[in-house]
Amino acid sequence: MASVVRMPAALAGVTEAAIQTWVAQPGQQVAVGDVLAEIETEKAVVEYAAEVAGTVGRLLVPEGDTIDVGAPIAVILEAGEGDDAIAPALAAAGAPSPTVAQSATVPEPTAAPAAPEPETAPATTPAAPQQPPVEASVASPPPGVPSGRLVASPIVRRLARERGLDLSGVTGTGPGGRIVRRDLDGLTAAAPTPATPPAAGAGPATGTPEKLSGMRKAIARRLTESKTTVPHFYVTAHCRVDRLLALRTQVNEAAPRKVSVNDFVLKAVAGALVEVPAANAIWGGDHILRFTGADVAVAVAVEGGLLTPVLRGVDRMSLLEVSQVVAELAERARAGRLQQQELEGGSFSVSNLGMYGVDEFSAILNPPQSGILAVAAAKQQPVVDDGVLAVGTVMTVTLSADHRVVDGAVAAEWMAAFVRRIENPVTALL
């Protein structure tokens, strides 16, 4: 039977999302794992892959439209099925048939027929909002709509706001003149509007208000929720990394690709999670979910905020594999090309600000994960070796832990396991 594809919960806490781009088109054969669409949320653009194989029968939502998570967005037909299987599939899913839609059978151009009356959903099922026809997203503006109407995807509007770009004079190169990402290249930010002088007797203006982007709103909401509802506590350690830096130099002289200090950190984090399984868990509300492998998220700075793609099975990866996967995830994160599953799961995160030279910091947990390690810069400091004052390279790390899952003794045990691995970096090669 034909399958109804619904808008996925692309990121934790997201209640609505938009189709930025349909990658698959009606009539196209898709296999499990093939990308159907690029989905835009208030925090990121992720690729959504097909979960069933078949032929794309109909696209139910135009590019750029924002709808609720769980709403139908497409229909995929099984082998041998035609357009006549679409309406029964939508009815079985409790979704009304759209008035007009893109389907696998594309008729010859004719005069546009009057739209049929929409079907009425059963009284026991809340009616989903009627979506405009897909063709409307690629057609000329309808009568009554000014020809100068700005047609741009939500992600383009966000980027324009963040970069201070004026889209009013931009000619879109997307379908139907839609302004797409590539049209922003080379644009110069508009001059800021002068602040209004303060009224007599009022204090002087101290700055210019900046409208919040969707990503910034999401970060603010999620981290406020984390800090106010999750009982954080912190454990700090100072790691000697002289041997790590020396081994890294040796590896980079012989390896086909360069490895970073952060790659060693990720391997040490994963090893410690396996050694101390009590720390490799998350809070589930009425239960604690414990993991066996080490799936670790890495904080990646992107324009307007940050994302945390997840590396799966870091404990089973080689150091070079970790380096390669991190680089690929970071590159796609900055390009807005991460897939949905790459932003989900994991019990632990790593946030590394060492490249900025910070001495020490504490990070906020990324729910539902129960641990995050804040990594500062490796710096030369006075150290004492067997009662003798010397100079050593020290890196300060701070663990933020969810006390509902991780007790103080468990956090201390995990930190000790991590420090052992960092100070004996050959363990990352085993």
N, C-alpha and C positions, 0 to 999 in steps of 0.2 A: 504493500500500500504506500501511496505517496507520503512523504514525511514533511511536516511543517517545521521550519527552522524558526526559532525564537531569538529575540535579542538577548544575548548572553550577559551575565553579570561580569563584565570584563575586568573589573577591579573590585576589591572588597569595599563594601559600603556604597557602591554606585547604584542609584535607583533608576537612572535614565541614561541614554547614550544616543549618538547619531551615527548614521551611515555616512562616513566621509566619502568612500569610494566603493562601488561595486566592482570587484575584481573578476568574478565569474559573471557570465551573461546568460540570458535565457537560451536554451538549446545546447549549452555547453556540458560535456561530460565531466564529472568531478569524482575524484577518489577520496577516501578518508584521509584527512590531513591537507588536502588542497585548500588554498586560501579562497574563501568566498568573498570577504569584504574587509575593508579597513574601517574599524569602528572607533569613533572619537568619544571620549568621556571628558569630564571637566579636568582630568589630570593627565591623560595620555591618549595617543593613538595606537591601537593594537590591531594586529591581524587576527581575523577570526577564521578558523579552519573548519572545513566540513567534517561532521561526525558520522555521516552516512554517505555511501556512494550512490551515484545515479545521474540523472539529467536535470539540470536546473529548469524547472517548469515555469516558475513565475517569481518575480521580484515584487514584493508588496509595499516597499517603502522607498521613496525617492532619496537620492543622495542629498545630504544636508538636513534631512528631517530628524528631529529628536523625538524619541518615543520611550516608553517605559520598558525597563528590563522585563523580559518574559513575553512581550508582545510579538506576534508573528511578523517575520520579515521576509520570508521566502518559502517556496515549496520545491522540494526535490522529488522527482518522479523515479519510480523503479523501472527496470527494463520492461519495455512493452507497453507502458502506460502513456496516455496522451493528456491533452488539456482537460478532457472530461473527468479526470481523476482529481483535479485540483479542488473543485468545490466540495466534494465529499470529504476530502482530507481536512479542509478548513472547518467544515461543519463538525467533524468528529473531534477536532481540537477545540471546539467552542469558540471559533473565530468567525466573524462575518466575512463574506466574500467582498473584496474591494470592488468598487464600481468599474474601474478600469485598471488594468495591470499589464506589465510586460510579461509575455508568455513565450513559450518555446516556438509557438506557431505565430509568425509575424505576417499579417495580411498585407496585401497591396495597398498603397495609399488611396484612401477614399475620403469622401466628406465625413466629418466626425459625426457619428450617431449620437442621439440623445442618451445621456447616461441612464441606465436602468435604476429602479429603486433599490436601495440596499436591502439585503436580507436582514431579517430581525433575529438576533440571537435569542436562545431560550431564556425565559424569564429568570431562571436560576443562575444564569451566567451573566456577569456584568459585561455590558457591551463595550468592546474596544473602540477607541476613537477612530472615526473613519479617516483613512489616510488619503491624501490627494494622489492622482494617478502618477505613476513613475514617469510617464512621458512629460509631465509638467516640469520636471527638473531639467529637461533638455530642450524644451520648446521655447518659443518667443514669449515675451510677457503677454498675459491674457488681456482682453479689453478692459480698460479702466485702470490698468496698472501703468504708471509712468514708465516710459522707455528708459529713463535714467535710473531706474531702481537698481540698487546695489545687490548683485547676486554673487555671494561668496560663501564658501563652506565655513562652519563654525571654527575650525582650527585656523583658517586664514584670518578670520576676524580677531581671534585671540592673539595671534602673532602680530597682527597689525597694531593692536592696542599696546602690546608689550614693547614693540619697536618704535612706537610713535609714528606710524605710517598712515598717510592719507590715501584711501582707496578710491576716492570719488573720481579720479581721473584715470584709473587703471583699466585697461582693456583686457578682459579675461580671455585666456586661451583654452579654458576647459569647455565641456559640453554646454551649448547654449550661451556661451559667453561668460560662464561661471569663472570667477577669479580663483585660481588654484595656487598652491604653494610656490611653484616655479615663477609665478608672476611677481612674487615679492622680491626676487633677486635683483639687486641693483637699485632698489628704491631708496630714497633718502628720507630720513625721518623729518617730519614736519617740525617747524620751529615751535617751541612751547608757547602757549598763550600767556602773556604777562599776567602776573597775579594782580587781583583787584586791590587797590590801595586800601589800607585799613581806615575805618571811620575815625573821626576825631575822638581822641580820648582812648581809643582802643590800642591794644598792644601791637607791635609790628608783626607782620606775617613772617613765619619761620620756614615755610616751604610750600611746595605745590602738591596738592592731593593727587595720588595716582590710583586709578581705578584698578580694583583687584581682578586678576585673571582667574579663570575657572580653576586652573591648577593651584594657584595660591590659596584660593578659598578651600579647596579640598585638603591641602596640606594643613591649613589652619584648623579646619574642623577635625581632621583625624588626629593630629598631634595634641590638640586641646582635649579631645576625648581620651587619648592615651594617658596624658599627664594627670587628668582629674579622676579617672576611673580605674587605672591600673596602679597598684602599690609598688612603685619603683624602689629599689635600693641599689647601692653601688659598691663595687669592689675594685680597688686599684692596685696595679703591680708595676714595677719598674724592671724591664727586661734588658739584660746585656745582649747586644746584637752584633758584637764584633765578629764572632764566628759566622753568623748568618751573612753579613756583608762580604766576608772573605769567600764563603762558599758561593754566594751569588755571582761574584766576579768570575770564579772558576767555571761555573755553569754557563755564563754568558759568553765565555771565550770559546766554548765547545758546542753549545746548543744551536739548533737551527733558528731559534727565535729567542728574544730577550725575555727574561723573567724579572718580575719586580719584587720588592719587599712584600707588597700586599699579597702576591701569590703564595709566598711562604706563610703569611699570616692566615690565609684561607685554609691551607693544608693543616696548620696547627690547630685552628678552630675546629675543623672537621674531626681531626684525631682526638681532641679533647672531648667532643660530643660523644664519640663512640666509646671512649674510655670511661666517661662519667654519664651513663645513659639517663640518670635522674635529671640531668640538665637539658636533655634532648626531648623536650615535651612542650605542649602548649595548653592553655586554659580553654576548656570547652563549655563553661557555664555550669553544668552539672556533672562534669567529668574532666579528667586530664587525659589528653591524647599523647601517647608516647611513640617515638619514632625509633627505628633501628638504624637507618642510614642517615647521612648528614647532608641535608639540603640547606644551603646557606645563601642568603640574599646579600647583594652588594649594592651599597648606595652609590648611585651614579648622578652627578650633577648634570642637569639639562637646562635648556633655556627656560627661565621662569620658575625653576624648582628642582625637584629630584625624583628619580624613580629607583626602585629596588628590584631589579630582575634577580631570579633565583637560579643558582647553579645546583643541578641535581647530582647527588652521589659524589660529593667532593672527596669523600674518604676513599673512593675507588678510582679517582683520577690520578694521573701522573702530574707532576709539577708543570710540565709543558702543556698538558691538556688544560689545566686550570688557567694558565696564562692565555691560551688561545681562546677558550670559551669566554673568559672575562672580557677580552678585547672585542670579541664579536658582539656580545650582549651590550657593552657600552656604546659601540658604534651604532647599533640599531636603536638603542634607547634614545640617543641624541638625534637620530633621524626619524624618530616616531614610527619605527617599524617592528616593535616587539609584538610577539604573539601573546594571546590571552594567557595561556598556561605558563608563560615565562615570568609572569608577575604574580603568580599564585603559589601558596604553600610555603614550606620552609619553617623551621623553628627558631632561626637565629639570623641576625644580620651583622655585617661589618661596615663600619663607617670610618674611612681613613682620611684624615686631614693632614697627614704628615707632610705632604708636598707643599703645604702652606706654612710650614715651620712652627705650628702651634706646639706648645709645651705639654698641654693636657686639656682634655675636655670630657664632658659626659654627654651621651646621646639619649634621645627619647625613644622608648620602645615602639616598634612597628607592629601593632596588634594584627593578628592574634599571637605573634611570635613572643616568646618569653625571655629572649636575650638579645642584646646588641653590644658589640664590642667597639668602643671608640679608640682609635689608634692615632697617636700623636707622632711627632717627628722624632727620628733617631738623632741624638745630639751627643757630642763628647762632653763628659762630665767627670769630676773627681770621683773615684771609686776606691774602695779598700779591698785588696786581695790578700787574704791571709795576714792581715795586720799591716800591710804595706800600702801606702797611698799611691795611686796610679791614675791614669787617664783611661776611661773606657767609653764606649758608645752605648747610650742608654735610650730605650724607647719606652715611654709610659703608655699603658693601656688601662682603660676603665670599662668594666663590665656593668651594664645596667640590666637588672633582672626583675622579673615579675615574681613578687613574693608569694603569690597564690600558688605558684608552681614550684619555684626554686627557693629552698631555704638557704640561710646564710652559710651553713656548713657545706652544702652542695655547691654553692657558688664559689666558695674558697677552694674546694677540691677541684672544681673545673678550672679555676684560674691557675692553680698549681700545675695541672696537667698541661695547660696551654703554655705556661712559661717554660716548662721542661722541654717542650718541642721547639719553641722559638730559640732557646739557648743551646739546643742540640739540633741544629737545622738539618742534619743529615737524615733525620726521621722523615722529612718531606720527600726524600728520594726513595724511600723504602716501600 
